[in-house]
Amino acid sequence: MSQEDPTCCGSGCTNCVLDVKPSKHTLPPDVVNVFDRTYKQFRCECVTPAADNVFRFRFCYVPAIGDEREQLIVPPGCHLMLRALRSALHQPDRKPDRSAEDNPLLRWWEANPVQPGGEEHAKQKTLEKHDKSEDDLYLSRPYTPIAFDQEHGTFDVLIKLEPGGQMTNHLVTLSAGSRTEWKGVYGDFLWTRNRYRHVVAFVQGVAIAPVYSTLRSILDDEGDETRLTLCACFRNLAGVLLRDELRSLAGYWNFAYAIYLSRRTCACAAAGVERCNCLAARLRYNEPIHDRRLAAAEIERLLQRPLADGKPSLLVLLCGTESFTSFIKSTVEKLEIENCYTF
Ligand SMILES: Cc1cc2nc3c(=O)[nH]c(=O)nc-3n(C[C@H](O)[C@H](O)[C@H](O)COP(=O)(O)OP(=O)(O)OC[C@H]3O[C@@H](n4cnc5c(N)ncnc54)[C@H](O)[C@@H]3O)c2cc1C
């Protein structure tokens, strides 16, 4: 995701720079949020494969929710921080610890990661440590929950594992029962019901998370009549995230989506055949998945329709790599759209 807070050094400082600014999100008076900006313990419940290099992790709040006012609340589009003790970080060339042996799925991934190709790779930045009064005990990274179960005190995150990544080296050691520490919430996106008539969102890969949670919460609000369009870009069919979830959201009158695949992977493509039915044969009835890149002309066409209702009534949401969001922004600027938010 492109908007990493430039002030966060990722060290999991006790006096975290992120906590200087209070959250803009308010809670109903009868609700207490478990996420109160201090690290809380969550147990890893399960890890399931979601796509190439992406796994869905479920975490459960360890002190069972005793106070019935307590809830896990992460406003749509916002994220949490996961921290791990540096001293406990798993080194891939070291003998795996027990918990890692317990998770053959992540162990298998570690040996066979899908090598990134063509897509922009995360750039390494070294930031000065914020809290210099303490040693660098922790490593921390932001992740965006996509689902909650209040009754069981769980949340789900989609995590793309990065070969060689520091937090990835910790995540691959997790298995059911592993203890983790999370705090939140962070993020400044605020949604007001019916503020816009249309929202058109463009996302790429795992960056679908904040947009999905935003669109989902708008659709869950029966009083919100905003018309939503999602354009999600992935490398290939195996890389498509939340495929079943998007298909079920399509049942809402005010939601439409399209998925664009940047690579054709069938034998016809390898043989240079320009068009074939291989993808269509793998899709479900009426599934809007296209084996072509999202082109500028198509972005313009998608935005023209809601623009007919007037510029102020349209909000564009973006989430993806720097090059992806810049590509979409060039059309947004060309059409002089004022309301554009990049997660
Ligand atoms: C607001 C926000 C929300 C996010 N939400 C999610 C989410 O929901 N899901 C998700 O999967 N991610 C999310 N991310 C990204 C996530 O926080 C991490 O950046 C990601 O998981 C990689 O962390 P890491 O420690 O494993 O990799 P890092 O150690 O940070 O490395 C990142 C990449 O750089 C490469 N690298 C490492 N060292 C070097 C080096 N010396 N030279 C060159 N390359 C190197 C690694 O191989 C890796 O590919 C979010 C980011 C932000 C800013």
The ligand as an SDF file (V2000), in Angstrom:
LIG
                    3D

 53 58  0  0  0  0  0  0  0  0999 V2000
   -1.3380    1.3110    5.8210 C   0  0  0  0  0  0  0  0  0  0  0  0
   -0.7960   -0.0130    5.3580 C   0  0  0  0  0  0  0  0  0  0  0  0
   -1.6050   -1.1460    5.4040 C   0  0  0  0  0  0  0  0  0  0  0  0
   -1.0960   -2.3830    4.9690 C   0  0  0  0  0  0  0  0  0  0  0  0
   -1.9310   -3.4690    4.9720 N   0  0  0  0  0  0  0  0  0  0  0  0
   -1.4480   -4.6510    4.4940 C   0  0  0  0  0  0  0  0  0  0  0  0
   -2.3160   -5.8070    4.4260 C   0  0  0  0  0  0  0  0  0  0  0  0
   -3.4860   -5.7850    4.8270 O   0  0  0  0  0  0  0  0  0  0  0  0
   -1.7800   -6.9480    3.9310 N   0  0  0  0  0  0  0  0  0  0  0  0
   -0.4600   -7.0210    3.5000 C   0  0  0  0  0  0  0  0  0  0  0  0
   -0.0340   -8.0820    3.0450 O   0  0  0  0  0  0  0  0  0  0  0  0
    0.3570   -5.9550    3.5540 N   0  0  0  0  0  0  0  0  0  0  0  0
   -0.0900   -4.7960    4.0500 C   0  0  0  0  0  0  0  0  0  0  0  0
    0.7420   -3.7380    4.1290 N   0  0  0  0  0  0  0  0  0  0  0  0
    2.1960   -3.9550    3.8520 C   0  0  0  0  0  0  0  0  0  0  0  0
    2.8630   -4.5540    5.1190 C   0  0  0  0  0  0  0  0  0  0  0  0
    2.7850   -3.6430    6.1870 O   0  0  0  0  0  0  0  0  0  0  0  0
    4.3590   -4.9040    4.9690 C   0  0  0  0  0  0  0  0  0  0  0  0
    5.0190   -3.8620    4.3240 O   0  0  0  0  0  0  0  0  0  0  0  0
    4.5940   -6.1970    4.2010 C   0  0  0  0  0  0  0  0  0  0  0  0
    3.9290   -7.2620    4.8760 O   0  0  0  0  0  0  0  0  0  0  0  0
    6.0920   -6.5340    4.0900 C   0  0  0  0  0  0  0  0  0  0  0  0
    6.6690   -6.5520    5.3700 O   0  0  0  0  0  0  0  0  0  0  0  0
    7.9730   -7.3990    5.6740 P   0  0  0  0  0  0  0  0  0  0  0  0
    8.5130   -6.9460    6.9850 O   0  0  0  0  0  0  0  0  0  0  0  0
    7.7260   -8.8710    5.5190 O   0  0  0  0  0  0  0  0  0  0  0  0
    8.9600   -6.9780    4.5130 O   0  0  0  0  0  0  0  0  0  0  0  0
   10.1470   -5.8820    4.6020 P   0  0  0  0  0  0  0  0  0  0  0  0
   11.2620   -6.3980    5.4300 O   0  0  0  0  0  0  0  0  0  0  0  0
    9.5550   -4.5840    4.9730 O   0  0  0  0  0  0  0  0  0  0  0  0
   10.6110   -5.9080    3.0950 O   0  0  0  0  0  0  0  0  0  0  0  0
    9.7140   -5.5170    2.0380 C   0  0  0  0  0  0  0  0  0  0  0  0
   10.2640   -6.0260    0.7130 C   0  0  0  0  0  0  0  0  0  0  0  0
   11.5830   -5.5580    0.4860 O   0  0  0  0  0  0  0  0  0  0  0  0
   12.4510   -6.6450    0.2040 C   0  0  0  0  0  0  0  0  0  0  0  0
   13.7180   -6.3970    0.8980 N   0  0  0  0  0  0  0  0  0  0  0  0
   14.0090   -6.6310    2.1820 C   0  0  0  0  0  0  0  0  0  0  0  0
   15.2610   -6.2510    2.4560 N   0  0  0  0  0  0  0  0  0  0  0  0
   15.7630   -5.7440    1.3050 C   0  0  0  0  0  0  0  0  0  0  0  0
   17.0030   -5.1550    0.9300 C   0  0  0  0  0  0  0  0  0  0  0  0
   17.9860   -5.0090    1.8140 N   0  0  0  0  0  0  0  0  0  0  0  0
   17.1310   -4.7250   -0.3480 N   0  0  0  0  0  0  0  0  0  0  0  0
   16.1470   -4.8530   -1.2440 C   0  0  0  0  0  0  0  0  0  0  0  0
   14.9740   -5.3920   -0.9510 N   0  0  0  0  0  0  0  0  0  0  0  0
   14.7780   -5.8330    0.2970 C   0  0  0  0  0  0  0  0  0  0  0  0
   11.8020   -7.8700    0.7720 C   0  0  0  0  0  0  0  0  0  0  0  0
   12.1840   -9.0020    0.0390 O   0  0  0  0  0  0  0  0  0  0  0  0
   10.3690   -7.5490    0.6000 C   0  0  0  0  0  0  0  0  0  0  0  0
    9.9610   -7.9060   -0.6830 O   0  0  0  0  0  0  0  0  0  0  0  0
    0.2540   -2.4890    4.5180 C   0  0  0  0  0  0  0  0  0  0  0  0
    1.0620   -1.3500    4.4730 C   0  0  0  0  0  0  0  0  0  0  0  0
    0.5380   -0.1310    4.8680 C   0  0  0  0  0  0  0  0  0  0  0  0
    1.4210    1.0820    4.7920 C   0  0  0  0  0  0  0  0  0  0  0  0
  1  2  1  0
  2  3  1  0
  2 52  2  0
  3  4  2  0
  4  5  1  0
  4 50  1  0
  5  6  2  0
  6  7  1  0
  6 13  1  0
  7  8  2  0
  7  9  1  0
  9 10  1  0
 10 11  2  0
 10 12  1  0
 12 13  2  0
 13 14  1  0
 14 15  1  0
 14 50  1  0
 15 16  1  0
 16 17  1  0
 16 18  1  0
 18 19  1  0
 18 20  1  0
 20 21  1  0
 20 22  1  0
 22 23  1  0
 23 24  1  0
 24 25  2  0
 24 26  1  0
 24 27  1  0
 27 28  1  0
 28 29  2  0
 28 30  1  0
 28 31  1  0
 31 32  1  0
 32 33  1  0
 33 34  1  0
 33 48  1  0
 34 35  1  0
 35 36  1  0
 35 46  1  0
 36 37  1  0
 36 45  1  0
 37 38  2  0
 38 39  1  0
 39 40  1  0
 39 45  2  0
 40 41  1  0
 40 42  2  0
 42 43  1  0
 43 44  2  0
 44 45  1  0
 46 47  1  0
 46 48  1  0
 48 49  1  0
 50 51  2  0
 51 52  1  0
 52 53  1  0
M  END
$$$$
